[in-house]
């Protein structure tokens, strides 16, 4: 069976059911077409608009702007511009684009799209500010002394990351001469957007609060107690259950040559390397922090081991070893590389890993935030 297709009628039906406001004018700016969305916004029927010119329905304060705009029109759509129209029942503000084709002038716009553009611009500003805040929360430099040195690699999967790390020497006030302790932690918040970045900053601020409010100079420093303090604050804030915060927290005591750590949810175990035949995975851990688990289920513990000169510790979030290319994870390649370069200085170790990682991914987009902290004893 054959049908007679009226393309003009099909086109009119389409323009009448979409949200765009559409006007078409002849070379004299006389309106020759309007769709239902435009008719509804201006309050005029189709025939009423066809008796008007474009300049009749634009307010006086925007006439010069409209003339200038139309004078420079081309077949390429203009930028979105705001105009006040004289509607039948009052002024109507519309955001429209203009183009000229086959000697006809097309005026069209979509207020939903205009609102989206306004929201997007506002969000872009907020994200830019959030990026600045998050980056400022990362350390500008890491300790590098004759006894211990640190280096880091940080690559967010998007502009904003959900990973965070810090390394600092513990301030024991008047007792500093009797202590030589360094704190190192890496945090991995689920996701890598604006919410994850802000939650990562909460992690750092809360850990800082512990040292301001709870730590007493000369007191035995327990990663377990710091984690319990963080857990209490996190639950008090009532974060949604879908968020997970994984934290690996380590304390280097260079007076006793002891490393004490607490692992909250890191399934990629930090690696401590003395030599190729002495590689230790710090695989003792517990649950990540989340309001989805009852507080009574948490039982964080301190785990300690003795340090030796030249030992190197690798702490990383799962983004690095779990990056895939061509169905292969980077983890095994990374472990082999670590055994070859562990004896270098941390800054050189990080560069070697970064270069090798770039070679592995072949400029593919990374799947998750990448954080690596390397610590080496002298």
Buried (B, 14 or more C-beta within 10 A) or exposed (E): EEEEEEEEEEEBEEBBEBEBBBBBBBEEBBBEBBBBBBBEBBBBEEEBBEEBEBBEBBBEEBEEBBBEBBEEBEEEEBEEBEBBBBBEEEEBEBBBBBBBEEEEBBBBBBBEBBEEEEEEEEEEEEBEEBBEEBBEBBBEEBBEEEEBBBBBBBBBBBBBBBBBBBBBBBEBEEEBEEBBBBBBBBBBBBBBBBBBBBBBBBBBEBBEEBBEEEBEEEEEBBBBBBBBBBBEBBBEEEBEEEBBBBBBBBBBBBEBBBBBBBBBBBEBBBBBBBEEEEBBEBEEBBBBBBBEBEEEEBEBBBBEEEBEEEBBBBBBBBBBBBBBBEEEEBBEBBBEBBBEBBBBBBBEBBBBBBEBBEEBBEEEEBBBBBBBBBBBBE
